[in-house]
């Protein structure tokens, strides 16, 4: 077990750390903004007047993306359902609205391309050092599992990330079942596991699962979306292993 220091706070007896993907390890802001803009245009082409309301719901304002906006923190399923709700307000039947929303996201993803976004500078080195220190690491994301796996593969993280979990139509953050599932897969107890994420959903999920602690990160130092965090950081290298507890040899 390890002691982990962040700022002035020390988390004791830690065995594992779970990381969010988008906005935590992956610099996906540009991609998500393009995705939302494309979806809004596609929907607006069929239902005039919906582009701006959808952009607002997604958290997109020109070149900026609200880290607390729907497209930044919602799962694929949640975002499609929310989009369908806007379409349904025009009088379109629900199942048709949902089909149109899902097709819009599918078309937008295909148009933009599915190459994973850049990993934040220094993140790979942090994951490497934490693994070398003896910690078990995993990714727990609101993105689809195939997107999580593609990210790990593209950035050669498989030596460090032991568990890769996304949301595929089932429960999403902040449901603690996701955190508990990840802990079971790693073979650790939640009380010895930290969560690192960039949203209130990450923090609340970990709190609900009785995690050892919650580390909120904002690379742009915008911390108002991190309610529930025990400590706030703006770089992953602020997560520091300060000692290793050795078992005595018999």
C-alpha positions in Angstrom: 0.0 0.0 0.0 1.1 3.5 -0.7 0.6 7.0 0.7 -0.4 9.5 -2.0 0.1 13.3 -1.6 -1.9 16.0 -3.4 -1.4 19.5 -2.3 -1.5 19.5 1.5 -3.6 16.3 1.6 -2.2 12.8 2.1 -4.3 9.7 1.3 -3.0 6.7 3.2 -3.0 3.0 2.3 -3.8 3.4 -1.4 -3.7 0.4 -3.7 -5.4 1.7 -6.8 -6.3 4.8 -8.7 -9.1 5.1 -11.3 -9.0 7.9 -13.9 -11.7 9.5 -15.9 -10.7 9.8 -19.6 -12.2 12.9 -21.3 -10.8 16.0 -19.8 -8.6 14.1 -17.3 -6.2 12.0 -19.4 -7.5 12.9 -22.9 -7.5 16.4 -24.3 -10.9 15.9 -26.0 -12.3 19.5 -25.8 -11.8 20.2 -29.5 -13.2 17.0 -30.7 -16.3 17.2 -28.4 -16.9 20.8 -29.6 -16.8 19.7 -33.2 -19.0 16.7 -32.5 -21.7 18.8 -30.9 -21.6 21.5 -33.5 -21.9 18.9 -36.3 -24.8 17.1 -34.6 -26.6 20.4 -34.0 -26.3 21.3 -37.7 -27.5 17.9 -38.8 -30.6 18.0 -36.6 -31.3 21.6 -37.5 -31.3 20.6 -41.2 -34.4 18.5 -40.5 -35.9 20.6 -37.7 -35.2 24.3 -38.2 -34.5 26.3 -35.1 -32.9 23.5 -33.0 -29.2 24.3 -33.6 -28.8 27.0 -31.0 -30.8 25.3 -28.3 -28.8 22.1 -28.8 -25.5 23.9 -28.7 -26.5 25.6 -25.4 -27.5 22.2 -23.9 -24.3 20.7 -25.1 -22.3 23.5 -23.4 -20.9 24.9 -26.6 -20.5 28.7 -27.1 -18.5 29.5 -30.1 -15.0 28.1 -29.6 -15.5 27.3 -25.9 -16.8 24.2 -24.3 -18.3 24.1 -20.8 -16.6 21.3 -18.9 -20.0 20.8 -17.1 -22.0 20.7 -20.3 -23.9 17.7 -21.5 -21.5 16.7 -24.3 -18.5 16.9 -21.9 -19.9 14.8 -19.1 -22.8 12.9 -20.4 -22.6 9.3 -21.7 -23.3 8.7 -25.4 -26.7 7.3 -24.5 -27.6 10.2 -22.3 -26.5 12.8 -24.9 -28.5 11.1 -27.6 -31.6 10.9 -25.4 -31.3 14.6 -24.5 -31.0 15.5 -28.2 -34.1 13.3 -29.0 -36.0 15.2 -26.4 -35.4 18.5 -28.3 -36.5 16.8 -31.5 -39.7 15.4 -29.8 -40.7 18.9 -28.8 -41.4 19.6 -32.5 -44.1 17.0 -32.5 -42.0 14.2 -33.9 -42.8 10.8 -32.3 -40.4 9.6 -29.6 -38.9 6.6 -31.2 -38.4 8.5 -34.5 -36.8 11.3 -32.5 -34.4 8.9 -30.8 -33.5 7.3 -34.1 -32.8 10.6 -35.7 -30.6 11.7 -32.8 -28.6 8.5 -32.8 -28.1 8.7 -36.5 -27.0 12.4 -36.2 -24.3 11.3 -33.7 -23.2 8.4 -35.9 -22.9 10.6 -38.9 -21.1 13.3 -37.0 -18.6 10.8 -35.6 -18.0 9.4 -39.1 -17.5 12.8 -40.6 -15.0 14.0 -37.9 -13.1 10.6 -37.7 -12.6 8.3 -34.8 -8.9 8.8 -34.1 -8.4 9.3 -30.3 -7.6 12.8 -29.2 -4.2 13.8 -27.8 -3.2 12.7 -24.3 -2.4 15.6 -21.9 1.3 16.4 -21.7 3.0 14.4 -19.1 0.1 12.0 -18.4 1.8 9.0 -19.8 4.9 9.5 -17.6 2.6 9.9 -14.5 0.8 6.6 -15.3 4.2 4.9 -15.8 5.6 6.2 -12.5 2.5 5.3 -10.5 2.5 1.7 -12.0 6.2 1.4 -11.2 5.5 2.4 -7.6 3.1 -0.6 -7.4 -0.3 1.0 -7.8 -3.1 -0.6 -9.9 -4.6 1.8 -12.4 -7.8 1.9 -14.4 -9.9 4.1 -16.6 -13.5 4.7 -15.8 -15.2 6.8 -18.4 -18.6 8.0 -19.5 -17.4 7.3 -23.1 -18.2 4.0 -24.7 -15.9 1.1 -23.7 -14.7 0.7 -27.3 -13.6 4.4 -27.2 -11.7 3.8 -23.9 -9.9 0.8 -25.4 -9.1 2.7 -28.5 -7.6 5.5 -26.4 -5.4 3.1 -24.4 -4.3 1.3 -27.5 -3.5 4.4 -29.5 -1.4 6.0 -26.8 0.3 2.7 -25.8 -1.0 2.7 -22.2 -1.8 -1.0 -21.9 1.3 -1.6 -19.7 -0.2 0.8 -17.1 -4.0 0.6 -17.4 -5.3 -2.7 -16.1 -9.0 -2.0 -16.3 -10.8 -0.1 -19.1 -14.5 0.6 -18.4 -16.9 2.8 -20.3 -20.7 3.2 -20.4 -22.5 1.1 -23.0 -26.1 1.9 -22.4 -26.2 0.8 -18.7 -25.8 2.9 -15.6 -23.7 6.1 -16.0 -21.9 8.4 -13.6 -22.5 9.2 -10.7 -23.9 5.6 -10.2 -21.5 4.0 -7.7 -21.9 0.6 -9.4 -19.4 1.6 -12.1 -16.7 2.4 -9.4 -17.5 -0.8 -7.6 -17.2 -2.8 -10.8 -13.8 -1.3 -11.6 -12.6 -2.1 -8.1 -13.7 -5.7 -8.4 -11.9 -6.0 -11.7 -8.7 -4.7 -10.1 -9.1 -6.8 -7.0 -9.1 -3.9 -4.6 -11.6 -2.4 -2.1 -13.1 1.0 -2.8 -11.7 2.2 0.5 -8.2 1.8 -0.8 -9.0 3.4 -4.2 -8.8 7.0 -5.4 -10.8 8.6 -8.2 -9.3 11.3 -10.4 -11.7 13.2 -12.6 -12.8 16.5 -14.0 -16.5 16.6 -13.2 -18.9 16.5 -10.2 -20.2 13.2 -11.6 -16.8 11.6 -11.0 -16.6 13.0 -7.5 -20.1 12.0 -6.5 -19.7 8.5 -8.0 -16.6 7.9 -5.9 -18.2 9.4 -2.8 -21.3 7.1 -3.2 -18.9 4.1 -3.5 -17.1 5.1 -0.3 -13.8 5.6 -2.1 -10.6 6.5 -0.3 -10.7 9.9 -1.8 -11.6 12.1 -4.8 -9.0 14.2 -6.7 -10.5 16.8 -9.0 -8.5 18.0 -12.0 -8.9 21.0 -14.3 -6.1 21.6 -16.7 -7.5 25.1 -17.3 -7.9 25.8 -13.6 -11.7 26.0 -13.7 -12.7 24.2 -10.5 -16.4 25.1 -10.1 -17.4 21.8 -11.7 -15.6 19.7 -9.1 -18.0 19.7 -6.2 -17.1 17.0 -3.7 -13.4 16.8 -4.5 -11.1 16.3 -1.5 -8.3 18.2 -3.3 -8.0 20.1 -6.6 -5.1 19.9 -9.0 -4.3 21.4 -12.5 -1.6 18.8 -13.5 -1.5 15.0 -13.0 2.1 15.2 -11.8 0.7 16.8 -8.6 -0.3 13.2 -7.6 2.8 12.2 -5.7 3.8 8.9 -4.1 5.5 9.8 -0.9 6.3 6.4 0.7 5.9 2.7 0.2 4.9 0.4 3.1 6.9 -2.8 3.0 5.9 -6.1 4.6 8.5 -7.6 6.9 10.1 -10.8 5.6 9.6 -13.8 7.9 
